[in-house]
């Protein structure tokens, strides 16, 4: 291996490392918006069910599972009628 080859290898290694660092910073490692906003578990004190990712993705900032959301909406409606 001559000097030129060694230089190229060092350069490639450096580029690979820099790329890996960038990926770790901005790439796949970065969670999506809905992942940080949406609750992973239903925040209802009585429930605590896992909220499916499809629901979390569909409604960024979601806090309750579908059952609790519906129950709460029903209760709110009932309270308005009284
Ligand atoms: Zn729930």
PDB file of the backbone (N, CA, C, O) and the ligand in Angstrom, with CONECT records:
HET     ZN  A 101       1
ATOM      1  N   UNK A   1       0.849  -1.205   0.000  1.00  0.00           N
ATOM      2  CA  UNK A   1       0.000   0.000   0.000  1.00  0.00           C
ATOM      3  C   UNK A   1       0.885   1.257   0.000  1.00  0.00           C
ATOM      4  O   UNK A   1       1.746   1.401   0.868  1.00  0.00           O
ATOM      5  N   UNK A   2       0.687   2.140  -0.938  1.00  0.00           N
ATOM      6  CA  UNK A   2       1.516   3.360  -0.943  1.00  0.00           C
ATOM      7  C   UNK A   2       0.824   4.485  -0.168  1.00  0.00           C
ATOM      8  O   UNK A   2      -0.286   4.329   0.340  1.00  0.00           O
ATOM      9  N   UNK A   3       1.501   5.589  -0.101  1.00  0.00           N
ATOM     10  CA  UNK A   3       0.998   6.717   0.691  1.00  0.00           C
ATOM     11  C   UNK A   3      -0.363   7.220   0.197  1.00  0.00           C
ATOM     12  O   UNK A   3      -1.231   7.617   0.973  1.00  0.00           O
ATOM     13  N   UNK A   4      -0.503   7.184  -1.128  1.00  0.00           N
ATOM     14  CA  UNK A   4      -1.746   7.692  -1.698  1.00  0.00           C
ATOM     15  C   UNK A   4      -2.954   6.870  -1.235  1.00  0.00           C
ATOM     16  O   UNK A   4      -4.011   7.405  -0.901  1.00  0.00           O
ATOM     17  N   UNK A   5      -2.747   5.526  -1.229  1.00  0.00           N
ATOM     18  CA  UNK A   5      -3.816   4.641  -0.788  1.00  0.00           C
ATOM     19  C   UNK A   5      -4.173   4.878   0.680  1.00  0.00           C
ATOM     20  O   UNK A   5      -5.341   4.900   1.068  1.00  0.00           O
ATOM     21  N   UNK A   6      -3.124   5.055   1.475  1.00  0.00           N
ATOM     22  CA  UNK A   6      -3.355   5.282   2.906  1.00  0.00           C
ATOM     23  C   UNK A   6      -4.139   6.567   3.151  1.00  0.00           C
ATOM     24  O   UNK A   6      -5.017   6.627   4.012  1.00  0.00           O
ATOM     25  N   UNK A   7      -3.804   7.580   2.382  1.00  0.00           N
ATOM     26  CA  UNK A   7      -4.488   8.867   2.523  1.00  0.00           C
ATOM     27  C   UNK A   7      -5.965   8.719   2.166  1.00  0.00           C
ATOM     28  O   UNK A   7      -6.833   9.257   2.854  1.00  0.00           O
ATOM     29  N   UNK A   8      -6.244   7.989   1.091  1.00  0.00           N
ATOM     30  CA  UNK A   8      -7.621   7.789   0.660  1.00  0.00           C
ATOM     31  C   UNK A   8      -8.424   7.037   1.717  1.00  0.00           C
ATOM     32  O   UNK A   8      -9.575   7.361   2.009  1.00  0.00           O
ATOM     33  N   UNK A   9      -7.774   6.024   2.278  1.00  0.00           N
ATOM     34  CA  UNK A   9      -8.453   5.228   3.301  1.00  0.00           C
ATOM     35  C   UNK A   9      -8.799   6.069   4.530  1.00  0.00           C
ATOM     36  O   UNK A   9      -9.900   5.977   5.071  1.00  0.00           O
ATOM     37  N   UNK A  10      -7.851   6.877   4.952  1.00  0.00           N
ATOM     38  CA  UNK A  10      -8.071   7.741   6.112  1.00  0.00           C
ATOM     39  C   UNK A  10      -9.210   8.715   5.832  1.00  0.00           C
ATOM     40  O   UNK A  10     -10.026   9.008   6.705  1.00  0.00           O
ATOM     41  N   UNK A  11      -9.246   9.202   4.617  1.00  0.00           N
ATOM     42  CA  UNK A  11     -10.279  10.151   4.219  1.00  0.00           C
ATOM     43  C   UNK A  11     -11.661   9.506   4.268  1.00  0.00           C
ATOM     44  O   UNK A  11     -12.627  10.094   4.752  1.00  0.00           O
ATOM     45  N   UNK A  12     -11.726   8.261   3.744  1.00  0.00           N
ATOM     46  CA  UNK A  12     -13.003   7.563   3.737  1.00  0.00           C
ATOM     47  C   UNK A  12     -13.499   7.250   5.143  1.00  0.00           C
ATOM     48  O   UNK A  12     -14.687   7.350   5.448  1.00  0.00           O
ATOM     49  N   UNK A  13     -12.543   6.867   5.987  1.00  0.00           N
ATOM     50  CA  UNK A  13     -12.896   6.565   7.370  1.00  0.00           C
ATOM     51  C   UNK A  13     -13.460   7.810   8.051  1.00  0.00           C
ATOM     52  O   UNK A  13     -14.444   7.742   8.787  1.00  0.00           O
ATOM     53  N   UNK A  14     -12.830   8.922   7.797  1.00  0.00           N
ATOM     54  CA  UNK A  14     -13.262  10.184   8.384  1.00  0.00           C
ATOM     55  C   UNK A  14     -14.663  10.550   7.896  1.00  0.00           C
ATOM     56  O   UNK A  14     -15.512  10.992   8.671  1.00  0.00           O
ATOM     57  N   UNK A  15     -14.887  10.355   6.594  1.00  0.00           N
ATOM     58  CA  UNK A  15     -16.177  10.687   6.008  1.00  0.00           C
ATOM     59  C   UNK A  15     -17.285   9.797   6.592  1.00  0.00           C
ATOM     60  O   UNK A  15     -18.386  10.260   6.887  1.00  0.00           O
ATOM     61  N   UNK A  16     -16.954   8.498   6.749  1.00  0.00           N
ATOM     62  CA  UNK A  16     -17.918   7.572   7.322  1.00  0.00           C
ATOM     63  C   UNK A  16     -18.310   7.965   8.735  1.00  0.00           C
ATOM     64  O   UNK A  16     -19.483   7.921   9.104  1.00  0.00           O
ATOM     65  N   UNK A  17     -17.325   8.344   9.510  1.00  0.00           N
ATOM     66  CA  UNK A  17     -17.584   8.733  10.897  1.00  0.00           C
ATOM     67  C   UNK A  17     -18.436   9.996  10.952  1.00  0.00           C
ATOM     68  O   UNK A  17     -19.375  10.087  11.743  1.00  0.00           O
ATOM     69  N   UNK A  18     -18.108  10.956  10.118  1.00  0.00           N
ATOM     70  CA  UNK A  18     -18.854  12.205  10.081  1.00  0.00           C
ATOM     71  C   UNK A  18     -20.312  11.938   9.679  1.00  0.00           C
ATOM     72  O   UNK A  18     -21.241  12.528  10.231  1.00  0.00           O
ATOM     73  N   UNK A  19     -20.487  11.044   8.716  1.00  0.00           N
ATOM     74  CA  UNK A  19     -21.821  10.695   8.242  1.00  0.00           C
ATOM     75  C   UNK A  19     -22.623  10.012   9.348  1.00  0.00           C
ATOM     76  O   UNK A  19     -23.806  10.297   9.538  1.00  0.00           O
ATOM     77  N   UNK A  20     -21.968   9.115  10.071  1.00  0.00           N
ATOM     78  CA  UNK A  20     -22.635   8.404  11.163  1.00  0.00           C
ATOM     79  C   UNK A  20     -23.076   9.378  12.251  1.00  0.00           C
ATOM     80  O   UNK A  20     -24.153   9.239  12.833  1.00  0.00           O
ATOM     81  N   UNK A  21     -22.228  10.362  12.512  1.00  0.00           N
ATOM     82  CA  UNK A  21     -22.574  11.365  13.522  1.00  0.00           C
ATOM     83  C   UNK A  21     -23.771  12.199  13.085  1.00  0.00           C
ATOM     84  O   UNK A  21     -24.658  12.507  13.881  1.00  0.00           O
ATOM     85  N   UNK A  22     -23.779  12.559  11.805  1.00  0.00           N
ATOM     86  CA  UNK A  22     -24.895  13.339  11.277  1.00  0.00           C
ATOM     87  C   UNK A  22     -26.198  12.544  11.335  1.00  0.00           C
ATOM     88  O   UNK A  22     -27.249  13.079  11.689  1.00  0.00           O
ATOM     89  N   UNK A  23     -26.118  11.263  10.984  1.00  0.00           N
ATOM     90  CA  UNK A  23     -27.298  10.409  11.014  1.00  0.00           C
ATOM     91  C   UNK A  23     -27.845  10.272  12.434  1.00  0.00           C
ATOM     92  O   UNK A  23     -29.055  10.295  12.656  1.00  0.00           O
ATOM     93  N   UNK A  24     -26.932  10.129  13.380  1.00  0.00           N
ATOM     94  CA  UNK A  24     -27.352   9.997  14.773  1.00  0.00           C
ATOM     95  C   UNK A  24     -28.035  11.272  15.244  1.00  0.00           C
ATOM     96  O   UNK A  24     -28.949  11.235  16.067  1.00  0.00           O
ATOM     97  N   UNK A  25     -27.576  12.403  14.710  1.00  0.00           N
ATOM     98  CA  UNK A  25     -28.106  13.702  15.118  1.00  0.00           C
ATOM     99  C   UNK A  25     -29.435  14.033  14.435  1.00  0.00           C
ATOM    100  O   UNK A  25     -30.395  14.447  15.086  1.00  0.00           O
ATOM    101  N   UNK A  26     -29.474  13.842  13.115  1.00  0.00           N
ATOM    102  CA  UNK A  26     -30.655  14.275  12.370  1.00  0.00           C
ATOM    103  C   UNK A  26     -31.407  13.154  11.666  1.00  0.00           C
ATOM    104  O   UNK A  26     -32.520  13.349  11.177  1.00  0.00           O
ATOM    105  N   UNK A  27     -30.789  11.983  11.621  1.00  0.00           N
ATOM    106  CA  UNK A  27     -31.375  10.890  10.841  1.00  0.00           C
ATOM    107  C   UNK A  27     -32.469  10.145  11.563  1.00  0.00           C
ATOM    108  O   UNK A  27     -33.286  10.731  12.273  1.00  0.00           O
ATOM    109  N   UNK A  28     -32.470   8.824  11.367  1.00  0.00           N
ATOM    110  CA  UNK A  28     -33.539   7.975  11.881  1.00  0.00           C
ATOM    111  C   UNK A  28     -33.667   8.029  13.400  1.00  0.00           C
ATOM    112  O   UNK A  28     -34.723   7.722  13.953  1.00  0.00           O
ATOM    113  N   UNK A  29     -32.582   8.422  14.071  1.00  0.00           N
ATOM    114  CA  UNK A  29     -32.610   8.429  15.529  1.00  0.00           C
ATOM    115  C   UNK A  29     -33.574   9.489  16.067  1.00  0.00           C
ATOM    116  O   UNK A  29     -34.055   9.386  17.196  1.00  0.00           O
ATOM    117  N   UNK A  30     -33.849  10.504  15.248  1.00  0.00           N
ATOM    118  CA  UNK A  30     -34.721  11.591  15.684  1.00  0.00           C
ATOM    119  C   UNK A  30     -36.178  11.129  15.682  1.00  0.00           C
ATOM    120  O   UNK A  30     -36.669  10.685  14.644  1.00  0.00           O
ATOM    121  N   UNK A  31     -36.883  11.218  16.813  1.00  0.00           N
ATOM    122  CA  UNK A  31     -38.280  10.773  16.820  1.00  0.00           C
ATOM    123  C   UNK A  31     -39.172  11.735  16.037  1.00  0.00           C
ATOM    124  O   UNK A  31     -38.909  12.935  15.964  1.00  0.00           O
ATOM    125  N   UNK A  32     -40.221  11.182  15.460  1.00  0.00           N
ATOM    126  CA  UNK A  32     -41.158  11.997  14.693  1.00  0.00           C
ATOM    127  C   UNK A  32     -41.944  12.901  15.637  1.00  0.00           C
ATOM    128  O   UNK A  32     -41.989  12.675  16.846  1.00  0.00           O
ATOM    129  N   UNK A  33     -42.553  13.909  15.068  1.00  0.00           N
ATOM    130  CA  UNK A  33     -43.308  14.889  15.832  1.00  0.00           C
ATOM    131  C   UNK A  33     -44.390  14.238  16.693  1.00  0.00           C
ATOM    132  O   UNK A  33     -44.540  14.542  17.877  1.00  0.00           O
ATOM    133  N   UNK A  34     -45.146  13.325  16.054  1.00  0.00           N
ATOM    134  CA  UNK A  34     -46.259  12.696  16.779  1.00  0.00           C
ATOM    135  C   UNK A  34     -45.763  11.823  17.911  1.00  0.00           C
ATOM    136  O   UNK A  34     -46.471  11.618  18.897  1.00  0.00           O
ATOM    137  N   UNK A  35     -44.532  11.300  17.775  1.00  0.00           N
ATOM    138  CA  UNK A  35     -43.981  10.414  18.803  1.00  0.00           C
ATOM    139  C   UNK A  35     -43.700  11.160  20.099  1.00  0.00           C
ATOM    140  O   UNK A  35     -43.866  10.604  21.185  1.00  0.00           O
ATOM    141  N   UNK A  36     -43.274  12.417  19.991  1.00  0.00           N
ATOM    142  CA  UNK A  36     -42.968  13.178  21.196  1.00  0.00           C
ATOM    143  C   UNK A  36     -44.234  13.847  21.744  1.00  0.00           C
ATOM    144  O   UNK A  36     -44.369  14.025  22.955  1.00  0.00           O
ATOM    145  N   UNK A  37     -45.163  14.216  20.849  1.00  0.00           N
ATOM    146  CA  UNK A  37     -46.376  14.930  21.279  1.00  0.00           C
ATOM    147  C   UNK A  37     -47.420  13.997  21.880  1.00  0.00           C
ATOM    148  O   UNK A  37     -48.023  14.302  22.909  1.00  0.00           O
ATOM    149  N   UNK A  38     -47.625  12.863  21.228  1.00  0.00           N
ATOM    150  CA  UNK A  38     -48.705  11.969  21.635  1.00  0.00           C
ATOM    151  C   UNK A  38     -48.305  11.113  22.830  1.00  0.00           C
ATOM    152  O   UNK A  38     -47.158  10.681  22.947  1.00  0.00           O
ATOM    153  N   UNK A  39     -49.263  10.878  23.710  1.00  0.00           N
ATOM    154  CA  UNK A  39     -49.015  10.020  24.873  1.00  0.00           C
ATOM    155  C   UNK A  39     -48.909   8.574  24.422  1.00  0.00           C
ATOM    156  O   UNK A  39     -49.654   8.126  23.551  1.00  0.00           O
ATOM    157  N   UNK A  40     -47.968   7.844  25.030  1.00  0.00           N
ATOM    158  CA  UNK A  40     -47.780   6.443  24.680  1.00  0.00           C
ATOM    159  C   UNK A  40     -48.816   5.584  25.397  1.00  0.00           C
ATOM    160  O   UNK A  40     -49.268   4.564  24.876  1.00  0.00           O
ATOM    161  N   UNK A  41     -49.183   6.015  26.601  1.00  0.00           N
ATOM    162  CA  UNK A  41     -50.149   5.299  27.413  1.00  0.00           C
ATOM    163  C   UNK A  41     -51.309   6.238  27.697  1.00  0.00           C
ATOM    164  O   UNK A  41     -51.119   7.443  27.862  1.00  0.00           O
ATOM    165  N   UNK A  42     -52.501   5.683  27.752  1.00  0.00           N
ATOM    166  CA  UNK A  42     -53.695   6.465  28.039  1.00  0.00           C
ATOM    167  C   UNK A  42     -53.510   7.196  29.365  1.00  0.00           C
ATOM    168  O   UNK A  42     -53.155   6.582  30.371  1.00  0.00           O
ATOM    169  N   UNK A  43     -53.751   8.517  29.367  1.00  0.00           N
ATOM    170  CA  UNK A  43     -53.500   9.299  30.578  1.00  0.00           C
ATOM    171  C   UNK A  43     -54.690   9.285  31.531  1.00  0.00           C
ATOM    172  O   UNK A  43     -54.649   9.939  32.573  1.00  0.00           O
ATOM    173  N   UNK A  44     -55.754   8.548  31.191  1.00  0.00           N
ATOM    174  CA  UNK A  44     -56.870   8.380  32.113  1.00  0.00           C
ATOM    175  C   UNK A  44     -56.387   7.566  33.315  1.00  0.00           C
ATOM    176  O   UNK A  44     -55.799   6.496  33.156  1.00  0.00           O
ATOM    177  N   UNK A  45     -56.646   8.089  34.528  1.00  0.00           N
ATOM    178  CA  UNK A  45     -56.139   7.454  35.755  1.00  0.00           C
ATOM    179  C   UNK A  45     -56.665   6.032  35.931  1.00  0.00           C
ATOM    180  O   UNK A  45     -55.985   5.183  36.506  1.00  0.00           O
ATOM    181  N   UNK A  46     -57.874   5.774  35.437  1.00  0.00           N
ATOM    182  CA  UNK A  46     -58.481   4.455  35.606  1.00  0.00           C
ATOM    183  C   UNK A  46     -58.036   3.468  34.528  1.00  0.00           C
ATOM    184  O   UNK A  46     -58.241   2.262  34.669  1.00  0.00           O
ATOM    185  N   UNK A  47     -57.441   3.961  33.475  1.00  0.00           N
ATOM    186  CA  UNK A  47     -57.194   3.124  32.296  1.00  0.00           C
ATOM    187  C   UNK A  47     -55.717   2.763  32.143  1.00  0.00           C
ATOM    188  O   UNK A  47     -55.309   1.669  32.534  1.00  0.00           O
ATOM    189  N   UNK A  48     -54.923   3.652  31.587  1.00  0.00           N
ATOM    190  CA  UNK A  48     -53.505   3.396  31.404  1.00  0.00           C
ATOM    191  C   UNK A  48     -53.196   2.414  30.290  1.00  0.00           C
ATOM    192  O   UNK A  48     -52.118   1.820  30.252  1.00  0.00           O
ATOM    193  N   UNK A  49     -54.152   2.246  29.381  1.00  0.00           N
ATOM    194  CA  UNK A  49     -53.946   1.334  28.240  1.00  0.00           C
ATOM    195  C   UNK A  49     -52.913   1.910  27.282  1.00  0.00           C
ATOM    196  O   UNK A  49     -52.729   3.125  27.203  1.00  0.00           O
ATOM    197  N   UNK A  50     -52.243   1.021  26.554  1.00  0.00           N
ATOM    198  CA  UNK A  50     -51.293   1.440  25.507  1.00  0.00           C
ATOM    199  C   UNK A  50     -52.093   2.036  24.355  1.00  0.00           C
ATOM    200  O   UNK A  50     -53.048   1.427  23.873  1.00  0.00           O
ATOM    201  N   UNK A  51     -51.695   3.236  23.916  1.00  0.00           N
ATOM    202  CA  UNK A  51     -52.363   3.849  22.765  1.00  0.00           C
ATOM    203  C   UNK A  51     -51.663   3.358  21.501  1.00  0.00           C
ATOM    204  O   UNK A  51     -50.449   3.522  21.377  1.00  0.00           O
ATOM    205  N   UNK A  52     -52.395   2.758  20.557  1.00  0.00           N
ATOM    206  CA  UNK A  52     -51.754   2.231  19.335  1.00  0.00           C
ATOM    207  C   UNK A  52     -51.044   3.340  18.559  1.00  0.00           C
ATOM    208  O   UNK A  52     -51.510   4.478  18.513  1.00  0.00           O
ATOM    209  N   UNK A  53     -49.900   2.986  17.945  1.00  0.00           N
ATOM    210  CA  UNK A  53     -49.121   3.967  17.198  1.00  0.00           C
ATOM    211  C   UNK A  53     -49.921   4.614  16.065  1.00  0.00           C
ATOM    212  O   UNK A  53     -49.718   5.785  15.745  1.00  0.00           O
ATOM    213  N   UNK A  54     -50.836   3.839  15.459  1.00  0.00           N
ATOM    214  CA  UNK A  54     -51.635   4.398  14.357  1.00  0.00           C
ATOM    215  C   UNK A  54     -52.469   5.572  14.862  1.00  0.00           C
ATOM    216  O   UNK A  54     -52.613   6.592  14.188  1.00  0.00           O
ATOM    217  N   UNK A  55     -53.013   5.401  16.061  1.00  0.00           N
ATOM    218  CA  UNK A  55     -53.828   6.464  16.658  1.00  0.00           C
ATOM    219  C   UNK A  55     -52.948   7.657  17.039  1.00  0.00           C
ATOM    220  O   UNK A  55     -53.327   8.809  16.828  1.00  0.00           O
ATOM    221  N   UNK A  56     -51.776   7.372  17.599  1.00  0.00           N
ATOM    222  CA  UNK A  56     -50.853   8.439  18.007  1.00  0.00           C
ATOM    223  C   UNK A  56     -50.380   9.232  16.797  1.00  0.00           C
ATOM    224  O   UNK A  56     -50.184  10.445  16.873  1.00  0.00           O
ATOM    225  N   UNK A  57     -50.199   8.529  15.674  1.00  0.00           N
ATOM    226  CA  UNK A  57     -49.737   9.190  14.458  1.00  0.00           C
ATOM    227  C   UNK A  57     -50.870   9.992  13.831  1.00  0.00           C
ATOM    228  O   UNK A  57     -50.653  11.078  13.295  1.00  0.00           O
ATOM    229  N   UNK A  58     -52.085   9.441  13.906  1.00  0.00           N
ATOM    230  CA  UNK A  58     -53.242  10.090  13.277  1.00  0.00           C
ATOM    231  C   UNK A  58     -53.649  11.352  14.021  1.00  0.00           C
ATOM    232  O   UNK A  58     -54.109  12.321  13.417  1.00  0.00           O
ATOM    233  N   UNK A  59     -53.474  11.333  15.358  1.00  0.00           N
ATOM    234  CA  UNK A  59     -53.871  12.481  16.178  1.00  0.00           C
ATOM    235  C   UNK A  59     -52.688  12.942  17.019  1.00  0.00           C
ATOM    236  O   UNK A  59     -52.579  12.556  18.183  1.00  0.00           O
ATOM    237  N   UNK A  60     -51.787  13.774  16.448  1.00  0.00           N
ATOM    238  CA  UNK A  60     -50.631  14.239  17.229  1.00  0.00           C
ATOM    239  C   UNK A  60     -51.096  14.992  18.473  1.00  0.00           C
ATOM    240  O   UNK A  60     -51.925  15.897  18.377  1.00  0.00           O
ATOM    241  N   UNK A  61     -50.574  14.628  19.621  1.00  0.00           N
ATOM    242  CA  UNK A  61     -50.969  15.251  20.880  1.00  0.00           C
ATOM    243  C   UNK A  61     -52.088  14.506  21.578  1.00  0.00           C
ATOM    244  O   UNK A  61     -52.630  14.986  22.574  1.00  0.00           O
ATOM    245  N   UNK A  62     -52.442  13.330  21.062  1.00  0.00           N
ATOM    246  CA  UNK A  62     -53.519  12.529  21.666  1.00  0.00           C
ATOM    247  C   UNK A  62     -53.122  12.107  23.083  1.00  0.00           C
ATOM    248  O   UNK A  62     -51.959  11.804  23.347  1.00  0.00           O
ATOM    249  N   UNK A  63     -54.114  12.092  24.001  1.00  0.00           N
ATOM    250  CA  UNK A  63     -53.801  11.777  25.398  1.00  0.00           C
ATOM    251  C   UNK A  63     -54.546  10.549  25.904  1.00  0.00           C
ATOM    252  O   UNK A  63     -54.141   9.932  26.889  1.00  0.00           O
ATOM    253  N   UNK A  64     -55.641  10.194  25.224  1.00  0.00           N
ATOM    254  CA  UNK A  64     -56.445   9.075  25.709  1.00  0.00           C
ATOM    255  C   UNK A  64     -56.592   8.006  24.638  1.00  0.00           C
ATOM    256  O   UNK A  64     -56.495   8.290  23.444  1.00  0.00           O
ATOM    257  N   UNK A  65     -56.826   6.782  25.073  1.00  0.00           N
ATOM    258  CA  UNK A  65     -57.136   5.726  24.125  1.00  0.00           C
ATOM    259  C   UNK A  65     -58.542   5.980  23.571  1.00  0.00           C
ATOM    260  O   UNK A  65     -59.274   6.827  24.083  1.00  0.00           O
ATOM    261  N   UNK A  66     -58.903   5.254  22.545  1.00  0.00           N
ATOM    262  CA  UNK A  66     -60.162   5.524  21.860  1.00  0.00           C
ATOM    263  C   UNK A  66     -61.359   5.388  22.809  1.00  0.00           C
ATOM    264  O   UNK A  66     -62.288   6.195  22.777  1.00  0.00           O
ATOM    265  N   UNK A  67     -61.316   4.353  23.652  1.00  0.00           N
ATOM    266  CA  UNK A  67     -62.427   4.120  24.593  1.00  0.00           C
ATOM    267  C   UNK A  67     -62.603   5.288  25.551  1.00  0.00           C
ATOM    268  O   UNK A  67     -63.719   5.769  25.748  1.00  0.00           O
ATOM    269  N   UNK A  68     -61.518   5.742  26.141  1.00  0.00           N
ATOM    270  CA  UNK A  68     -61.588   6.823  27.114  1.00  0.00           C
ATOM    271  C   UNK A  68     -61.997   8.125  26.441  1.00  0.00           C
ATOM    272  O   UNK A  68     -62.753   8.914  27.009  1.00  0.00           O
ATOM    273  N   UNK A  69     -61.494   8.348  25.226  1.00  0.00           N
ATOM    274  CA  UNK A  69     -61.859   9.547  24.476  1.00  0.00           C
ATOM    275  C   UNK A  69     -63.367   9.585  24.244  1.00  0.00           C
ATOM    276  O   UNK A  69     -64.018  10.609  24.452  1.00  0.00           O
ATOM    277  N   UNK A  70     -63.909   8.442  23.806  1.00  0.00           N
ATOM    278  CA  UNK A  70     -65.345   8.368  23.533  1.00  0.00           C
ATOM    279  C   UNK A  70     -66.161   8.529  24.809  1.00  0.00           C
ATOM    280  O   UNK A  70     -67.182   9.216  24.818  1.00  0.00           O
ATOM    281  N   UNK A  71     -65.703   7.889  25.891  1.00  0.00           N
ATOM    282  CA  UNK A  71     -66.417   7.974  27.163  1.00  0.00           C
ATOM    283  C   UNK A  71     -66.441   9.425  27.641  1.00  0.00           C
ATOM    284  O   UNK A  71     -67.463   9.917  28.118  1.00  0.00           O
ATOM    285  N   UNK A  72     -65.305  10.098  27.507  1.00  0.00           N
ATOM    286  CA  UNK A  72     -65.226  11.486  27.943  1.00  0.00           C
ATOM    287  C   UNK A  72     -66.133  12.388  27.122  1.00  0.00           C
ATOM    288  O   UNK A  72     -66.794  13.279  27.656  1.00  0.00           O
ATOM    289  N   UNK A  73     -66.155  12.145  25.818  1.00  0.00           N
ATOM    290  CA  UNK A  73     -67.023  12.957  24.960  1.00  0.00           C
ATOM    291  C   UNK A  73     -68.487  12.732  25.301  1.00  0.00           C
ATOM    292  O   UNK A  73     -69.280  13.674  25.311  1.00  0.00           O
ATOM    293  N   UNK A  74     -68.849  11.467  25.582  1.00  0.00           N
ATOM    294  CA  UNK A  74     -70.232  11.149  25.970  1.00  0.00           C
ATOM    295  C   UNK A  74     -70.585  11.867  27.266  1.00  0.00           C
ATOM    296  O   UNK A  74     -71.664  12.448  27.388  1.00  0.00           O
ATOM    297  N   UNK A  75     -69.667  11.825  28.237  1.00  0.00           N
ATOM    298  CA  UNK A  75     -69.921  12.468  29.531  1.00  0.00           C
ATOM    299  C   UNK A  75     -70.066  13.972  29.372  1.00  0.00           C
ATOM    300  O   UNK A  75     -70.929  14.589  29.996  1.00  0.00           O
ATOM    301  N   UNK A  76     -69.229  14.555  28.544  1.00  0.00           N
ATOM    302  CA  UNK A  76     -69.299  16.002  28.302  1.00  0.00           C
ATOM    303  C   UNK A  76     -70.635  16.384  27.700  1.00  0.00           C
ATOM    304  O   UNK A  76     -71.240  17.379  28.099  1.00  0.00           O
ATOM    305  N   UNK A  77     -71.096  15.599  26.740  1.00  0.00           N
ATOM    306  CA  UNK A  77     -72.366  15.860  26.084  1.00  0.00           C
ATOM    307  C   UNK A  77     -73.511  15.783  27.097  1.00  0.00           C
ATOM    308  O   UNK A  77     -74.420  16.613  27.104  1.00  0.00           O
ATOM    309  N   UNK A  78     -73.434  14.745  27.964  1.00  0.00           N
ATOM    310  CA  UNK A  78     -74.479  14.552  28.954  1.00  0.00           C
ATOM    311  C   UNK A  78     -74.504  15.742  29.904  1.00  0.00           C
ATOM    312  O   UNK A  78     -75.573  16.230  30.271  1.00  0.00           O
ATOM    313  N   UNK A  79     -73.315  16.209  30.303  1.00  0.00           N
ATOM    314  CA  UNK A  79     -73.233  17.322  31.247  1.00  0.00           C
ATOM    315  C   UNK A  79     -73.810  18.597  30.639  1.00  0.00           C
ATOM    316  O   UNK A  79     -74.399  19.416  31.344  1.00  0.00           O
ATOM    317  N   UNK A  80     -73.641  18.758  29.351  1.00  0.00           N
ATOM    318  CA  UNK A  80     -74.170  19.954  28.689  1.00  0.00           C
ATOM    319  C   UNK A  80     -75.699  19.952  28.676  1.00  0.00           C
ATOM    320  O   UNK A  80     -76.346  20.998  28.728  1.00  0.00           O
ATOM    321  N   UNK A  81     -76.260  18.723  28.602  1.00  0.00           N
ATOM    322  CA  UNK A  81     -77.720  18.635  28.538  1.00  0.00           C
ATOM    323  C   UNK A  81     -78.381  18.912  29.879  1.00  0.00           C
ATOM    324  O   UNK A  81     -79.524  19.366  29.929  1.00  0.00           O
ATOM    325  N   UNK A  82     -77.663  18.639  30.969  1.00  0.00           N
ATOM    326  CA  UNK A  82     -78.265  18.805  32.301  1.00  0.00           C
ATOM    327  C   UNK A  82     -78.432  20.277  32.665  1.00  0.00           C
ATOM    328  O   UNK A  82     -78.922  20.594  33.749  1.00  0.00           O
TER     329      UNK A  82
HETATM  330 ZN    ZN A 101     -57.999   4.713  28.146  1.00  0.00          ZN
END
